[in-house]
Amino acid sequence: MFAVISRSERDTGFGSADLPGIGARLPVSALQRSFGAVDLVFARRNEGSEPRRVFQQGAMKVRFPGVSAGEPPEAVLLNLAGGLTGGDRLEFGVGLEEGSSALVTTQACERIYRSTGDDAVVMGRIRLEPGSRMEWLPQPTIFFDGARLKRETHVELAADANLLALECVIFGRTARGETVVSGALSDSWFAHRDGQLIHAECFAVADGIQAALDRPSVLNGNRAMAVLRYIASDAEERIEHMRALLAEAPAESAVISAASAWNGIMIVRFIAADGYRLNCEIGRVLAGFRRKALPRVWSI
């Protein structure tokens, strides 16, 4: 199942010595918390790419399903804890060496459950070397009432690297009548090209979440949102293609979307009444933009 498994906890950057609380003796009254980390590096080999380094720790695992000939390797991240709550922490690192390519996704939607006070934390780092191409296409995050999440994604790209990245958040499962009244979400994204910051963004909402989402300047009453980022030298050239795809949205989908591009970056935003409509529209748009369907683990 694994191409390579290497690196000890001591030299990954994810080892217990680098993570406060991991490996320390906890008081008897402390609640059990979940921790997981994955560190992947892909390299160019012959006419394709393959995992050169695979490290997994704690609740996070990675699997590599078979792909068609000529397709880049696909890595599927799994959180065996079944979701996150206050005090849990996940970390992931993905590196692509020169000229390599890879697709990274997740097995299922990540669930953020009610917290007793602490934040669940997800920290990610992506490093793309010259000529590399990566697709970061995780399934949506479902945010439950009373949940608390701090998520940061840091990206370092070479000037000619190519990244397509998707992040989706669904506030409650509307089919079950769930509403998200309280909690806290801080979702930050930072991208550097050749060491220079080219994009930084933070979506933050806390306490009266339902009231905040109802504001016209936020989600205008919708309960699902997504941001698609395409960072590549042809981002501005492909903006009209993306806008044409968005204009073809079925009227019944009721998904609102818009795209802009500048300085080698394309940003596409979606909002929808619920996660099902959002996922259907994202699947349609990505299939057109990528000229292929979403990874098979996605189920809509």
C-alpha positions as CSV (number, residue, x, y, z in Angstrom):
1,M,0.0,0.0,0.0
2,F,2.8,2.4,0.8
3,A,5.6,3.3,-1.7
4,V,8.0,4.4,1.1
5,I,7.7,4.9,4.8
6,S,10.7,6.8,6.3
7,R,11.8,9.4,8.8
8,S,11.6,8.8,12.5
9,E,9.5,11.0,14.8
10,R,12.8,12.7,15.8
11,D,13.5,14.3,12.4
12,T,10.1,15.0,10.9
13,G,9.3,18.2,12.6
14,F,6.1,16.5,13.8
15,G,7.8,14.5,16.6
16,S,6.8,14.6,20.2
17,A,9.6,16.9,21.2
18,D,8.2,19.6,18.9
19,L,4.6,19.4,20.0
20,P,3.6,20.8,23.5
21,G,1.8,18.2,25.5
22,I,2.5,15.2,23.3
23,G,4.3,12.6,25.3
24,A,3.9,14.5,28.6
25,R,2.2,13.1,31.6
26,L,-1.4,14.3,31.8
27,P,-3.4,14.8,35.0
28,V,-5.9,12.1,35.7
29,S,-8.8,14.5,35.2
30,A,-7.7,15.6,31.7
31,L,-9.9,14.6,28.8
32,Q,-8.3,12.4,26.2
33,R,-7.3,14.4,23.1
34,S,-6.5,13.4,19.6
35,F,-3.3,14.2,17.7
36,G,-2.2,13.3,14.2
37,A,0.4,14.2,11.7
38,V,1.3,13.4,8.1
39,D,4.4,14.4,6.2
40,L,4.6,13.6,2.5
41,V,7.3,14.4,-0.1
42,F,6.8,13.5,-3.8
43,A,9.6,13.2,-6.4
44,R,9.9,13.0,-10.1
45,R,10.8,9.4,-11.2
46,N,11.3,8.5,-14.9
47,E,8.2,9.7,-16.7
48,G,6.0,10.2,-13.6
49,S,6.0,11.1,-9.9
50,E,5.9,8.9,-6.8
51,P,6.0,9.4,-3.0
52,R,9.6,9.6,-1.8
53,R,8.9,10.1,1.8
54,V,5.8,9.0,3.8
55,F,5.5,9.7,7.5
56,Q,2.3,9.2,9.6
57,Q,1.7,9.6,13.3
58,G,-1.2,9.2,15.7
59,A,-4.7,9.6,14.3
60,M,-3.7,10.7,10.8
61,K,-3.0,8.1,8.1
62,V,-2.5,8.2,4.4
63,R,-3.4,5.8,1.6
64,F,-2.5,5.7,-2.1
65,P,-5.3,4.4,-4.3
66,G,-4.4,3.2,-7.8
67,V,-4.6,5.8,-10.5
68,S,-4.8,5.5,-14.3
69,A,-1.6,5.4,-16.3
70,G,-0.1,8.8,-16.8
71,E,-2.0,10.3,-13.9
72,P,-0.1,11.8,-10.9
73,P,-0.1,9.9,-7.6
74,E,-3.1,10.4,-5.4
75,A,-2.8,10.6,-1.6
76,V,-5.9,10.2,0.6
77,L,-5.6,11.5,4.2
78,L,-7.6,9.9,6.9
79,N,-8.4,11.0,10.4
80,L,-9.0,7.9,12.4
81,A,-10.4,9.9,15.3
82,G,-13.6,10.4,13.3
83,G,-13.6,14.2,13.9
84,L,-12.2,16.9,16.0
85,T,-13.1,18.7,19.2
86,G,-11.5,21.2,21.6
87,G,-7.9,20.4,22.3
88,D,-7.4,18.0,19.3
89,R,-4.7,18.9,16.8
90,L,-3.8,17.7,13.3
91,E,-0.8,18.7,11.3
92,F,0.1,17.9,7.7
93,G,3.0,18.7,5.5
94,V,3.2,18.1,1.7
95,G,6.3,18.8,-0.4
96,L,6.8,18.4,-4.1
97,E,10.3,18.2,-5.5
98,E,11.3,19.7,-8.8
99,G,9.1,18.7,-11.7
100,S,6.9,16.4,-9.7
101,S,3.1,16.4,-9.4
102,A,0.5,15.0,-7.0
103,L,-3.1,15.2,-5.9
104,V,-3.9,15.2,-2.1
105,T,-7.4,14.8,-0.8
106,T,-9.3,13.4,2.2
107,Q,-11.3,10.2,2.8
108,A,-14.4,12.1,4.0
109,C,-15.7,15.4,5.4
110,E,-13.8,16.5,8.5
111,R,-16.2,17.1,11.4
112,I,-15.6,19.7,14.0
113,Y,-17.7,18.9,17.1
114,R,-18.8,21.0,20.1
115,S,-15.9,22.1,22.3
116,T,-15.7,22.5,26.1
117,G,-13.6,25.6,25.6
118,D,-10.4,24.8,23.7
119,D,-9.8,25.2,20.0
120,A,-9.3,22.2,17.7
121,V,-6.2,23.1,15.7
122,V,-5.3,22.1,12.1
123,M,-1.9,23.3,10.8
124,G,-0.8,22.7,7.2
125,R,2.3,23.4,5.2
126,I,2.7,23.0,1.4
127,R,6.0,23.4,-0.4
128,L,6.3,23.4,-4.2
129,E,9.7,23.4,-5.9
130,P,10.3,24.6,-9.5
131,G,8.1,23.0,-12.1
132,S,5.9,21.1,-9.7
133,R,2.1,20.8,-9.8
134,M,-0.2,20.0,-6.9
135,E,-3.9,19.7,-6.4
136,W,-5.1,20.1,-2.8
137,L,-8.7,19.0,-2.9
138,P,-9.9,18.0,0.6
139,Q,-13.6,17.2,1.2
140,P,-15.6,19.9,3.1
141,T,-15.3,20.6,6.8
142,I,-18.6,20.3,8.7
143,F,-18.8,22.8,11.6
144,F,-21.2,21.9,14.4
145,D,-22.9,24.1,17.0
146,G,-20.5,25.0,19.8
147,A,-17.4,23.9,17.8
148,R,-14.1,25.8,17.9
149,L,-11.5,25.6,15.1
150,K,-8.3,27.3,14.4
151,R,-6.9,26.3,11.0
152,E,-3.9,27.7,9.2
153,T,-2.4,26.7,5.8
154,H,1.0,28.0,4.8
155,V,2.1,27.6,1.2
156,E,5.6,28.2,-0.3
157,L,5.8,28.1,-4.1
158,A,8.6,28.5,-6.7
159,A,7.9,31.0,-9.4
160,D,6.8,28.4,-11.9
161,A,5.0,26.0,-9.6
162,N,1.3,25.3,-10.0
163,L,-1.3,24.9,-7.2
164,L,-5.0,24.3,-7.3
165,A,-6.4,24.4,-3.8
166,L,-10.0,24.0,-2.4
167,E,-11.3,24.7,1.1
168,C,-15.0,24.2,1.9
169,V,-16.9,24.8,5.2
170,I,-20.5,23.7,5.9
171,F,-22.2,25.2,9.0
172,G,-24.4,22.4,10.3
173,R,-26.2,19.7,8.4
174,T,-29.3,21.4,7.1
175,A,-31.0,18.1,6.1
176,R,-31.0,17.2,9.8
177,G,-32.3,20.6,10.8
178,E,-29.0,21.6,12.5
179,T,-28.1,25.2,13.1
180,V,-24.8,26.7,14.3
181,V,-25.6,29.4,16.9
182,S,-22.3,29.6,18.7
183,G,-18.7,28.6,18.5
184,A,-15.5,30.1,16.9
185,L,-13.8,29.6,13.5
186,S,-10.5,31.2,12.4
187,D,-9.4,29.9,9.0
188,S,-6.2,31.5,7.6
189,W,-4.4,31.0,4.4
190,F,-0.9,32.4,3.5
191,A,0.9,31.9,0.2
192,H,4.5,32.9,-0.6
193,R,6.0,32.9,-4.1
194,D,9.8,32.8,-4.1
195,G,9.8,34.0,-0.5
196,Q,7.4,37.0,-1.2
197,L,3.9,37.0,0.4
198,I,1.4,37.1,-2.5
199,H,-1.8,36.2,-0.8
200,A,-3.1,36.3,2.8
201,E,-6.6,35.8,4.0
202,C,-8.4,35.0,7.2
203,F,-12.1,34.2,7.7
204,A,-13.0,34.6,11.4
205,V,-16.3,34.4,13.1
206,A,-17.1,33.8,16.8
207,D,-19.9,33.7,19.3
208,G,-23.1,34.7,17.5
209,I,-22.3,32.7,14.4
210,Q,-25.8,32.3,13.0
211,A,-26.4,36.1,13.2
212,A,-23.0,36.7,11.5
213,L,-23.7,34.3,8.7
214,D,-27.1,36.0,8.1
215,R,-25.4,39.3,7.3
216,P,-25.4,40.3,3.6
217,S,-21.7,41.0,3.8
218,V,-20.9,37.5,5.1
219,L,-23.1,34.6,3.7
220,N,-26.4,36.4,3.4
221,G,-28.2,33.5,5.2
222,N,-26.5,30.7,3.4
223,R,-24.8,27.9,5.3
224,A,-22.0,26.6,3.1
225,M,-19.1,28.3,1.5
226,A,-15.9,27.4,-0.5
227,V,-12.8,29.1,-1.8
228,L,-11.0,27.7,-4.8
229,R,-7.4,29.1,-5.3
230,Y,-5.5,28.6,-8.5
231,I,-1.9,29.9,-8.3
232,A,-0.1,29.5,-11.6
233,S,1.5,31.5,-14.4
234,D,-1.6,31.1,-16.5
235,A,-4.1,32.1,-13.8
236,E,-5.1,35.3,-15.5
237,E,-5.3,33.7,-18.9
238,R,-7.8,31.1,-17.6
239,I,-10.1,33.5,-15.8
240,E,-12.6,33.8,-18.7
241,H,-12.7,30.0,-18.9
242,M,-13.6,29.8,-15.2
243,R,-16.2,32.6,-15.5
244,A,-17.8,30.7,-18.4
245,L,-18.1,27.6,-16.2
246,L,-19.6,29.6,-13.4
247,A,-22.2,31.1,-15.7
248,E,-23.3,27.6,-16.7
249,A,-24.6,26.8,-13.2
250,P,-28.1,25.2,-13.2
251,A,-30.6,27.7,-12.0
252,E,-32.0,25.2,-9.5
253,S,-28.6,24.9,-7.8
254,A,-29.0,28.5,-6.3
255,V,-25.2,28.6,-5.7
256,I,-23.7,32.1,-5.9
257,S,-20.2,32.3,-7.2
258,A,-17.6,34.8,-8.6
259,A,-14.0,34.7,-9.8
260,S,-11.2,37.2,-10.0
261,A,-7.5,37.0,-11.0
262,W,-4.4,39.1,-10.6
263,N,-0.7,38.6,-10.3
264,G,-0.7,34.9,-11.1
265,I,-3.6,34.1,-8.7
266,M,-7.2,33.2,-9.4
267,I,-9.7,33.2,-6.5
268,V,-13.2,31.7,-6.9
269,R,-15.8,32.0,-4.1
270,F,-18.9,29.9,-3.7
271,I,-21.8,30.2,-1.2
272,A,-24.8,27.9,-1.1
273,A,-27.8,27.2,1.1
274,D,-26.4,23.7,2.1
275,G,-23.5,21.4,1.6
276,Y,-25.2,19.2,-1.0
277,R,-25.8,22.0,-3.4
278,L,-22.3,23.3,-2.8
279,N,-20.6,20.0,-3.5
280,C,-22.6,19.4,-6.7
281,E,-21.6,22.8,-8.0
282,I,-17.9,22.4,-7.0
283,G,-17.8,19.0,-8.7
284,R,-19.2,20.4,-11.9
285,V,-16.9,23.4,-12.0
286,L,-13.8,21.5,-11.1
287,A,-14.5,18.8,-13.6
288,G,-14.7,21.5,-16.3
289,F,-11.6,23.4,-15.1
290,R,-9.5,20.3,-14.5
291,R,-11.0,18.5,-17.5
292,K,-11.5,15.5,-15.3
293,A,-13.7,14.4,-12.5
294,L,-13.0,14.8,-8.8
295,P,-11.1,12.1,-7.0
296,R,-13.2,8.9,-6.5
297,V,-13.3,9.2,-2.7
298,W,-15.5,12.3,-3.1
299,S,-19.2,11.2,-2.9
300,I,-22.0,13.6,-3.8
